[in-house]
Amino acid sequence: MKRLLAVTAAALLVGVTAAHALRLPGAPRCSIFPATNAWNQRVDTLPVAANSAELISSIGAGTGLHADFGSGLYDGSPIGIPFDVVTKKTPRSRVSFQYADESDRKPYPIPKSVHIEGGRQSDGDRHALLVDKDACRLYELYALYPKAGGWKAGSGAAWSLGSNALRPAGWTSADAAGLPIFPGLARYDEVARGVIDHALRFTASRTRRAYVYPARHYASSSDDPSLPPMGLRVRLKASFDISGFPRQTRIVLQALKTYGMILADNGSSWYVSGAPSPKWSNDDLHSIGRVTGSDFEVVDTSSLPHPGR
């Protein structure tokens, strides 16, 4: 019996280690940031923040959760934030930035067929996310547009996927909070294997002129303490019963219990970000609207290690 327990414990340990070692299928050599990164840290056992109820109310206690991703097209474009896996052979392009003083001004691996959020004709955020599978680097661009002989963008940032390094304090990225977008996306390949083992990205309609770790930038002029700062971490309450939801939604909701989600941008409240895929079931994902803001709580993350700070 003791030997059996030892083997079982070892198997569980291997399972935990393997979970942290899971890779993007198109870039199997690259981790999506270290296991100690804020996006990959569990928050299911951490205490509730003292001002949780106030912050949840300001985001919208009665507002339903919305999966801002799915299958098919909306207004002619895929639903969600797409990404491209690139290589060392992908041509590098210089990009001119509107916010050049807070952007990484270096060549970006932009393929000719680059996928832009909302489609090439959209006037939305126009994010482009590029995972270099050879260098294990992540490049992200906001408001990307072609221009004669190259590209222009609002802002851009690059990360090593093996590092916890943050943006300089006060710097934006391709996201308002100065965070990477890609590690906060719900992806279908994760749902296919049965688990999302990281926090998700979400938006709120009103935010505060403040940011907390791991965010590095705010996008508000309001000092109202009832409003959430960028980087706020919330989680679905442990008591919330997810057993009656469809499988795809249930896996997303379990991630929101275990890892929570991080406030990264201004936008519609409780919109959760993901990458488009024809394999998502929009009918399944619509069921997530049965979850409302009152089913969440703000996490006190002060006890978490802050690597890269």
MARZA-462844 format. One record per residue (C-alpha): residue number from 1; y negated, z, x; chain; residue in one letter. Coordinates in Angstrom, 2 decimals. Layout:
<sites>
SITE   pos        c2        c3        c1   unit   code
SITE   NUM         Y         Z         X      A      a
...
</sites>
This chain:
<sites>
SITE   pos        c2        c3        c1   unit   code
SITE     1      0.00      0.00      0.00      A      m
SITE     2     -2.41      0.88      2.84      A      k
SITE     3     -1.68     -2.46      4.50      A      r
SITE     4     -2.29     -4.27      1.20      A      l
SITE     5     -5.62     -2.49      0.75      A      l
SITE     6     -6.62     -3.38      4.30      A      a
SITE     7     -5.77     -7.03      3.75      A      v
SITE     8     -7.67     -7.04      0.45      A      t
SITE     9    -10.73     -5.46      2.07      A      a
SITE    10    -10.57     -7.98      4.89      A      a
SITE    11    -10.34    -10.82      2.40      A      a
SITE    12    -13.37     -9.51      0.56      A      l
SITE    13    -15.29     -9.26      3.80      A      l
SITE    14    -14.38    -12.85      4.65      A      v
SITE    15    -15.55    -13.86      1.17      A      g
SITE    16    -18.91    -12.21      1.69      A      v
SITE    17    -19.31    -13.79      5.12      A      t
SITE    18    -18.29    -17.17      3.75      A      a
SITE    19    -20.86    -16.87      0.98      A      a
SITE    20    -23.61    -16.47      3.55      A      h
SITE    21    -22.21    -19.40      5.52      A      a
SITE    22    -22.26    -21.87      2.61      A      l
SITE    23    -24.21    -24.98      3.39      A      r
SITE    24    -25.86    -27.82      1.56      A      l
SITE    25    -23.07    -30.42      1.17      A      p
SITE    26    -25.21    -33.16      2.72      A      g
SITE    27    -26.14    -30.97      5.71      A      a
SITE    28    -23.02    -28.85      6.46      A      p
SITE    29    -24.21    -27.78      9.94      A      r
SITE    30    -27.34    -26.10      8.60      A      c
SITE    31    -27.70    -22.71      6.95      A      s
SITE    32    -30.41    -22.48      4.33      A      i
SITE    33    -32.19    -19.79      6.35      A      f
SITE    34    -30.43    -16.70      7.77      A      p
SITE    35    -28.59    -14.20      5.56      A      a
SITE    36    -31.42    -11.72      6.34      A      t
SITE    37    -34.07    -14.07      4.92      A      n
SITE    38    -35.95    -12.85      1.85      A      a
SITE    39    -34.52    -15.67     -0.28      A      w
SITE    40    -30.97    -14.58      0.58      A      n
SITE    41    -31.33    -10.81      0.16      A      q
SITE    42    -29.69     -9.13     -2.83      A      r
SITE    43    -31.95     -6.95     -4.96      A      v
SITE    44    -29.55     -5.75     -7.66      A      d
SITE    45    -29.46     -2.15     -6.40      A      t
SITE    46    -33.14     -1.72     -5.55      A      l
SITE    47    -35.43      0.52     -7.65      A      p
SITE    48    -37.73     -0.77    -10.36      A      v
SITE    49    -41.42     -0.99     -9.42      A      a
SITE    50    -43.64      1.67    -10.99      A      a
SITE    51    -45.91     -0.95    -12.62      A      n
SITE    52    -43.07     -3.20    -13.76      A      s
SITE    53    -43.82     -3.08    -17.50      A      a
SITE    54    -47.49     -3.93    -16.97      A      e
SITE    55    -46.74     -6.91    -14.75      A      l
SITE    56    -43.99     -8.25    -17.02      A      i
SITE    57    -46.36     -7.98    -20.00      A      s
SITE    58    -49.05     -9.97    -18.19      A      s
SITE    59    -46.60    -12.79    -17.42      A      i
SITE    60    -45.32    -12.75    -21.01      A      g
SITE    61    -42.83    -10.19    -22.32      A      a
SITE    62    -42.06    -12.31    -25.38      A      g
SITE    63    -42.05    -15.66    -23.60      A      t
SITE    64    -38.69    -17.37    -23.13      A      g
SITE    65    -37.27    -18.43    -19.80      A      l
SITE    66    -37.27    -22.18    -19.16      A      h
SITE    67    -35.03    -24.16    -16.79      A      a
SITE    68    -37.49    -26.60    -15.26      A      d
SITE    69    -34.65    -28.88    -14.15      A      f
SITE    70    -31.79    -30.81    -15.66      A      g
SITE    71    -30.24    -34.24    -16.07      A      s
SITE    72    -31.65    -37.50    -17.33      A      g
SITE    73    -35.34    -38.37    -17.40      A      l
SITE    74    -38.51    -36.86    -18.80      A      y
SITE    75    -41.42    -39.27    -19.10      A      d
SITE    76    -39.39    -41.64    -16.96      A      g
SITE    77    -38.76    -39.20    -14.09      A      s
SITE    78    -35.85    -36.89    -13.14      A      p
SITE    79    -36.18    -33.33    -14.45      A      i
SITE    80    -36.78    -30.96    -11.54      A      g
SITE    81    -37.88    -31.02     -7.92      A      i
SITE    82    -35.82    -33.55     -5.94      A      p
SITE    83    -34.99    -33.42     -2.24      A      f
SITE    84    -33.79    -35.85      0.41      A      d
SITE    85    -31.40    -35.23      3.29      A      v
SITE    86    -32.68    -37.10      6.35      A      v
SITE    87    -31.49    -37.54      9.95      A      t
SITE    88    -32.88    -37.91     13.43      A      k
SITE    89    -32.91    -41.66     12.79      A      k
SITE    90    -35.25    -41.39      9.80      A      t
SITE    91    -38.62    -42.85     10.83      A      p
SITE    92    -41.32    -40.24     11.42      A      r
SITE    93    -44.69    -40.73      9.78      A      s
SITE    94    -48.09    -39.23     10.37      A      r
SITE    95    -49.62    -37.69      7.24      A      v
SITE    96    -53.31    -37.06      6.57      A      s
SITE    97    -53.87    -33.74      4.76      A      f
SITE    98    -56.50    -32.53      2.33      A      q
SITE    99    -55.88    -28.96      3.55      A      y
SITE   100    -55.36    -29.87      7.17      A      a
SITE   101    -56.40    -26.45      8.53      A      d
SITE   102    -53.40    -24.82      6.79      A      e
SITE   103    -50.88    -27.66      7.25      A      s
SITE   104    -48.38    -28.42      9.98      A      d
SITE   105    -49.85    -31.58     11.47      A      r
SITE   106    -46.81    -33.25     12.93      A      k
SITE   107    -44.70    -36.33     12.17      A      p
SITE   108    -42.68    -36.00      8.94      A      y
SITE   109    -39.30    -37.76      8.38      A      p
SITE   110    -40.22    -39.65      5.21      A      i
SITE   111    -37.63    -42.25      4.21      A      p
SITE   112    -38.71    -45.47      2.50      A      k
SITE   113    -36.83    -44.35     -0.61      A      s
SITE   114    -38.30    -40.82     -0.58      A      v
SITE   115    -37.94    -38.94     -3.86      A      h
SITE   116    -41.23    -37.50     -5.12      A      i
SITE   117    -41.38    -34.89     -7.87      A      e
SITE   118    -42.39    -36.55    -11.11      A      g
SITE   119    -41.76    -40.02     -9.70      A      g
SITE   120    -43.86    -42.30     -7.55      A      r
SITE   121    -46.33    -43.00    -10.38      A      q
SITE   122    -46.88    -39.38    -11.42      A      s
SITE   123    -50.07    -37.36    -11.09      A      d
SITE   124    -48.36    -33.96    -11.00      A      g
SITE   125    -47.53    -31.78     -7.99      A      d
SITE   126    -45.69    -34.67     -6.30      A      r
SITE   127    -43.63    -32.47     -4.00      A      h
SITE   128    -41.35    -34.12     -1.45      A      a
SITE   129    -38.68    -31.94      0.20      A      l
SITE   130    -36.90    -33.25      3.29      A      l
SITE   131    -33.88    -31.57      4.92      A      v
SITE   132    -33.20    -32.88      8.43      A      d
SITE   133    -29.45    -32.35      8.81      A      k
SITE   134    -29.48    -33.08     12.56      A      d
SITE   135    -32.31    -30.75     13.58      A      a
SITE   136    -31.68    -28.25     10.76      A      c
SITE   137    -35.33    -28.34      9.83      A      r
SITE   138    -37.03    -28.37      6.46      A      l
SITE   139    -40.16    -30.41      5.81      A      y
SITE   140    -42.12    -30.05      2.58      A      e
SITE   141    -45.15    -31.93      1.27      A      l
SITE   142    -47.44    -31.38     -1.69      A      y
SITE   143    -49.31    -34.16     -3.53      A      a
SITE   144    -47.72    -36.89     -1.44      A      l
SITE   145    -49.15    -40.38     -1.93      A      y
SITE   146    -48.69    -43.61      0.01      A      p
SITE   147    -51.75    -45.06      1.67      A      k
SITE   148    -52.36    -48.13      3.78      A      a
SITE   149    -50.21    -47.79      6.89      A      g
SITE   150    -48.84    -44.34      6.05      A      g
SITE   151    -49.10    -41.33      3.78      A      w
SITE   152    -51.58    -38.73      2.55      A      k
SITE   153    -50.84    -35.31      1.06      A      a
SITE   154    -52.54    -32.16     -0.11      A      g
SITE   155    -50.63    -29.95      2.33      A      s
SITE   156    -47.46    -29.86      4.38      A      g
SITE   157    -45.23    -27.36      6.13      A      a
SITE   158    -42.13    -27.37      8.30      A      a
SITE   159    -39.52    -24.67      8.93      A      w
SITE   160    -36.52    -24.13     11.15      A      s
SITE   161    -33.63    -23.41      8.78      A      l
SITE   162    -32.17    -20.96     11.30      A      g
SITE   163    -35.32    -18.83     11.54      A      s
SITE   164    -37.08    -16.19      9.43      A      n
SITE   165    -40.53    -17.14     10.75      A      a
SITE   166    -43.28    -17.04      8.12      A      l
SITE   167    -46.44    -19.07      7.71      A      r
SITE   168    -49.52    -17.52      9.34      A      p
SITE   169    -51.14    -14.92      7.08      A      a
SITE   170    -53.39    -16.63      4.56      A      g
SITE   171    -51.82    -20.07      4.95      A      w
SITE   172    -50.52    -22.14      2.10      A      t
SITE   173    -47.51    -24.46      2.44      A      s
SITE   174    -46.43    -27.17      0.03      A      a
SITE   175    -46.42    -24.30     -2.46      A      d
SITE   176    -49.28    -22.04     -3.53      A      a
SITE   177    -47.61    -18.88     -2.20      A      a
SITE   178    -47.10    -20.30      1.30      A      g
SITE   179    -43.33    -20.23      0.79      A      l
SITE   180    -40.69    -22.90      1.26      A      p
SITE   181    -39.64    -24.46     -2.05      A      i
SITE   182    -36.16    -25.74     -1.25      A      f
SITE   183    -34.35    -22.37     -0.83      A      p
SITE   184    -35.57    -21.31     -4.29      A      g
SITE   185    -34.12    -24.26     -6.19      A      l
SITE   186    -31.10    -24.01     -8.46      A      a
SITE   187    -28.79    -26.84     -7.34      A      r
SITE   188    -25.83    -28.30     -9.21      A      y
SITE   189    -23.56    -28.17     -6.14      A      d
SITE   190    -23.94    -24.37     -6.22      A      e
SITE   191    -23.06    -24.19     -9.92      A      v
SITE   192    -20.06    -26.45     -9.27      A      a
SITE   193    -18.66    -23.89     -6.81      A      r
SITE   194    -19.47    -21.06     -9.21      A      g
SITE   195    -22.23    -19.05     -7.53      A      v
SITE   196    -25.90    -19.26     -6.60      A      i
SITE   197    -26.31    -16.82     -3.71      A      d
SITE   198    -30.09    -16.74     -3.30      A      h
SITE   199    -33.26    -15.97     -5.24      A      a
SITE   200    -34.84    -18.65     -7.40      A      l
SITE   201    -38.44    -19.85     -7.58      A      r
SITE   202    -40.57    -19.32    -10.69      A      f
SITE   203    -44.13    -19.77    -11.90      A      t
SITE   204    -46.62    -17.77    -13.98      A      a
SITE   205    -49.69    -18.95    -15.86      A      s
SITE   206    -52.01    -16.28    -14.43      A      r
SITE   207    -51.74    -14.60    -11.04      A      t
SITE   208    -53.74    -12.16     -8.93      A      r
SITE   209    -55.86    -12.78     -5.85      A      r
SITE   210    -53.17    -11.18     -3.71      A      a
SITE   211    -49.80    -11.82     -2.14      A      y
SITE   212    -46.85     -9.66     -1.08      A      v
SITE   213    -43.99    -10.34      1.33      A      y
SITE   214    -42.63    -12.94      1.77      A      p
SITE   215    -45.61    -14.87      0.33      A      a
SITE   216    -48.56    -15.67      2.62      A      r
SITE   217    -51.18    -17.12      0.28      A      h
SITE   218    -52.73    -16.57     -3.15      A      y
SITE   219    -54.18    -19.04     -5.64      A      a
SITE   220    -56.40    -16.97     -7.92      A      s
SITE   221    -59.90    -15.51     -8.08      A      s
SITE   222    -58.90    -12.54    -10.26      A      s
SITE   223    -58.49     -9.01     -8.90      A      d
SITE   224    -56.98     -7.74    -12.18      A      d
SITE   225    -54.20     -5.34    -11.06      A      p
SITE   226    -52.17     -6.11    -14.18      A      s
SITE   227    -51.64     -9.69    -12.97      A      l
SITE   228    -48.75    -10.50    -10.62      A      p
SITE   229    -49.36    -11.27     -6.93      A      p
SITE   230    -47.72    -14.26     -5.28      A      m
SITE   231    -44.34    -13.25     -3.85      A      g
SITE   232    -43.57    -10.86     -6.73      A      l
SITE   233    -39.79    -10.33     -7.06      A      r
SITE   234    -38.28     -9.87    -10.51      A      v
SITE   235    -34.67     -9.62    -11.64      A      r
SITE   236    -32.76     -9.88    -14.88      A      l
SITE   237    -31.84     -6.40    -16.08      A      k
SITE   238    -28.27     -5.32    -15.30      A      a
SITE   239    -27.82     -4.34    -18.94      A      s
SITE   240    -28.49     -7.86    -20.22      A      f
SITE   241    -25.26     -9.39    -21.54      A      d
SITE   242    -24.77    -12.93    -20.19      A      i
SITE   243    -21.18    -13.37    -21.37      A      s
SITE   244    -22.10    -15.48    -24.41      A      g
SITE   245    -24.00    -18.14    -22.47      A      f
SITE   246    -22.56    -21.53    -21.38      A      p
SITE   247    -21.12    -21.63    -17.86      A      r
SITE   248    -24.02    -23.40    -16.15      A      q
SITE   249    -26.58    -21.04    -17.65      A      t
SITE   250    -24.38    -18.01    -16.98      A      r
SITE   251    -24.24    -18.79    -13.25      A      i
SITE   252    -28.02    -19.11    -13.11      A      v
SITE   253    -28.46    -15.84    -14.99      A      l
SITE   254    -26.03    -14.02    -12.68      A      q
SITE   255    -28.13    -15.14     -9.72      A      a
SITE   256    -31.18    -13.72    -11.47      A      l
SITE   257    -29.38    -10.38    -11.76      A      k
SITE   258    -28.17    -10.30     -8.17      A      t
SITE   259    -30.97    -12.01     -6.22      A      y
SITE   260    -33.79    -12.25     -8.74      A      g
SITE   261    -36.60    -14.75     -8.50      A      m
SITE   262    -39.82    -15.00     -6.53      A      i
SITE   263    -43.24    -15.95     -7.91      A      l
SITE   264    -44.34    -18.98     -5.92      A      a
SITE   265    -46.97    -20.92     -7.87      A      d
SITE   266    -49.26    -21.04    -10.87      A      n
SITE   267    -47.77    -22.87    -13.83      A      g
SITE   268    -46.08    -22.23    -17.14      A      s
SITE   269    -44.80    -18.66    -17.30      A      s
SITE   270    -41.10    -18.05    -16.63      A      w
SITE   271    -40.39    -21.64    -15.57      A      y
SITE   272    -37.46    -21.53    -13.14      A      v
SITE   273    -37.22    -24.29    -10.55      A      s
SITE   274    -34.22    -26.46     -9.75      A      g
SITE   275    -33.21    -29.83     -8.38      A      a
SITE   276    -32.32    -32.66    -10.78      A      p
SITE   277    -28.73    -33.83    -11.14      A      s
SITE   278    -26.97    -36.05    -13.67      A      p
SITE   279    -24.29    -33.33    -13.87      A      k
SITE   280    -26.53    -30.68    -15.38      A      w
SITE   281    -25.97    -30.14    -19.11      A      s
SITE   282    -29.41    -30.04    -20.73      A      n
SITE   283    -27.87    -28.51    -23.85      A      d
SITE   284    -26.39    -25.68    -21.76      A      d
SITE   285    -29.65    -25.12    -19.88      A      l
SITE   286    -31.71    -24.98    -23.07      A      h
SITE   287    -29.82    -21.81    -23.98      A      s
SITE   288    -31.67    -19.99    -21.21      A      i
SITE   289    -34.64    -19.80    -23.59      A      g
SITE   290    -32.85    -16.95    -25.37      A      r
SITE   291    -33.79    -14.81    -22.36      A      v
SITE   292    -37.38    -13.51    -22.54      A      t
SITE   293    -39.74    -11.79    -20.15      A      g
SITE   294    -38.85     -8.38    -21.61      A      s
SITE   295    -35.33     -8.86    -20.21      A      d
SITE   296    -36.72     -8.74    -16.65      A      f
SITE   297    -38.02     -6.00    -14.41      A      e
SITE   298    -40.13     -6.06    -11.26      A      v
SITE   299    -38.22     -4.99     -8.16      A      v
SITE   300    -39.60     -2.55     -5.61      A      d
SITE   301    -38.71     -4.45     -2.43      A      t
SITE   302    -40.49     -2.09     -0.01      A      s
SITE   303    -37.17     -0.91      1.44      A      s
SITE   304    -35.95     -4.40      2.34      A      l
SITE   305    -36.13     -5.49      5.98      A      p
SITE   306    -38.98     -7.93      6.55      A      h
SITE   307    -37.75    -10.21      9.34      A      p
SITE   308    -40.21    -12.76     10.64      A      g
SITE   309    -43.21    -10.74      9.51      A      r
</sites>
